[in-house]
Amino acid sequence: MSGLVRFLSGAALALAAAGAAAAPPVAKVVPVTDTHFGEKVVDRYRWMENDKDPDWLPFLKNQNAYTRSVLDALPLRGELLARIQQLSGDVTAVSRIERAGSKTFYQQRPAGSNNFKLFVQEGGKTRLLVDPTTLDTATSHYSLDWWGASPDGSKLAYGLSKDGSEDSVLHIMDVASGAILPERIANTQSASPSWLEDSSGFFYNQLTGKVNTPERYLDSRARFHKLGEDPAKDRIVMARGQDRAVKYDNIQAPVVVATPHSRHALLFLADVRQENRILIAPLQDVLAGRARWTAVADFADEVTGADLQGDELYLLSNRGHPRGRIVKVSAQSPSVKNAREVVAESGLVLQSMVRAKDGLYVRAMDGGIGRVLRLDPNGKLANVGLPFDGTVPALAADPDAPGALMLLSGWLTPTGIWSIDANGKVADTGITPKPAIDVSSYTTERRFATAKDGTKIPYSLIYKKGLRKDGKNPAFISAYGSYGAAAYTPSFVNRSLALIDQGAIVGFANVRGGGEYGRGWHRAGQLENKPNTWRDLIAVVEDMHKEGYTAPAHTAIGGRSAGGIPTGMALTERPDLFAAVVSGVGWHNPLRYVAEQNGFAEEPEWGAIRDKAGFKALKSIDSYQAVKDGGKYPAVLLTTGVTDPRVAPFHPAKMAARLQAASTSGKPVLLRVDFDAGHGMGSTRAQQDAEAADTYAFILAQTKGK
């Protein structure tokens, strides 16, 4: 009996009766050999990088058809989907907040709704402003990508895109009337609008028109739009080569920021790094097209945030202080070298800051647990007591009003909008209703595994109370560990409760490469140190096995996007540790970043292939190239979205084809394809529910009851 038949067990008869294929379609092999610094690298499926290849779309469709025949036949899939739909439908989700004048703007997906909408609250009354679902058709959906209100809240700029593509078109609204102004601006993914104080116009970033090419995110431009004028004539405020005194690389995006009550504007030159290069110039000169930009900080100064209030410029700096400190400098003499420290480095990781009338509110983190600080006008720093340990994903404030708003969430507590008053008192605003989900039967646990070099790796577990440590529990452990981002901090696991209800443990490993302990934690899992990321994940899994939470036959690991690196490399390095692996829109073939539109902009994080050290670092994280013929690999589910602008679909597709050809374990390798979705940012609730049901059914089929 084959491994595939063993996997399907009772479901195999149903598949046979339905006439489903007995195996996934075989991908054609057209080897291409590259030579890097004397080393030959063979790519069997290079043809998949060409989405115009006549075999590409049929391959995706046939792979997905096979995957659907397998997943739809799993006995728990329907039960899981029903529970997931109930859990996600009961939750009112909130993703962003902003204060402007007397108004509070917030992006929310109301209970039962299929996508996020934008609301405004003023004087206790709430009004719907943007509802992208009104644009949906039977075959396509639209999503709200980003938005920004003017300082007085009278105007709104926002971006909409189709089918999760994130290819935004900028719209402008008059908030009082709800009227949408006639201007439309294309190529505005991550436009970062910054309004003038009088709401007459805004700066924004615009991409080139080179969609679906490796040049897509190169040489973007900062422009200024005055309301009522033709966007085609918007002045280019900064572009590479435009100002001889401001030289920068093509991967850096220029973002101009105007601040209320300041005569200056800031220019951020940003790429995938958290650090920015920052310059300053008089705002009137920027608007007149005669700005002479003065340097504030370079990338080497490791400044990750700035706040300009009048002539005072506050900078969040990490150089020599990996967990961050805040310094202040005069806008008249703005070099970071002249700055005075106002918040010293401590055990907390400083993440961001926002300005309110009563001081500077600082978002911080303690090993993944959110904290909030306030620096008052007299320079006194105080801790804001939070109602529970969780994550603070966002802070919002208005420079003309005291206090702040924050998002706050926990593993078993949905994200809510909370207020902080001038006295530091924290209260639930009630804007986000609490769902009727009973979480009393679940519990959470924070543990530490020991890596081979002795480093303590934190991880969190969520499971049902009364769990027996007999090594027989299904477990699903996720990891990310890139960009210095703290990806897996407490956030309501509503859909995952469906998996936990089946007796599973859901866990999150805070591996190196993330930012849970500051810049040092990031650098310890970056470039040549990247192997720490997946070996930390391995250490966490081994710790769970040692402590009896689960065992290899019951363990699944997963990750999304750059989480495909630890997931894929752990899969290829220690296939014996896992029964199943799930990679969501995962990055598996980094050596070929040169072929995708999001590739070159990523070089500071991963390395450049034209550099010998960069090639070595990239090859070390390429799980597609690490797959060996004859390997006994666990069951694998890979997912992709055809409109994904961040991780090209060829990454999961190549990985699926390679594993299907190489593995001798007899366990399934499935490629799940969403044809009207991208990287997940613009996916609807229904799409997310369906993917979760497929994922959990797949995991349980491999890990439960063996």
Secondary structure, DSSP 8 states (H G I E B T S, - for coil): --HHHHHHTTHHHHHHHHT--SS--------EEEEETTEEEEETTGGGG-TTSTTHHHHHHHHHHHHHHHHTT-TTHHHHHHHHHHHHHH--EEEEEEEETTEEEEEEE-TT-SS-EEEEEETTEEEEEE-GGGG--SS--EEEEEEEE-TTSSEEEEEEEETT----EEEEEETTT--B-S--B-S-TT---EE-TTSSEEEEEE--S-TTSTTTTSS-EEEEEETTS-GGG-EEEE-TTT-TT----TT-EEEEEE-TT-SEEEEEEE-SSS-BEEEEEEHHHHHHT----EEEE-GGG-EEEEEEETTEEEEEE-TT-TT-EEEEEETTS--GGG-EEEE---SSEEEEEEEETTEEEEEEEETTEEEEEEE-TTS-EEEE--SSS-EEEEEE--TTSSSEEEEEEETTEEEEEEEE-TT--EEE-SSS---S---TTEEEEEEEEE-TTS-EEEEEEEEETT---SS---EEEEE---TT---SSS---TTHHHHHTTT-EEEEE--TTSSTT-HHHHHTTSGGGTHHHHHHHHHHHHHHHHTTS--GGGEEEEEEGGGHHHHHHHHHH-GGG-SEEEEES----GGGGGGSTTSGGGHHHH--TTSHHHHHHHHHT-HHHH--TT----EEEEEEETT-SSS-THHHHHHHHHHHHH--S---EEEEEETT--SSTT--HHHHHHHHHHHHHHHHHHHS--
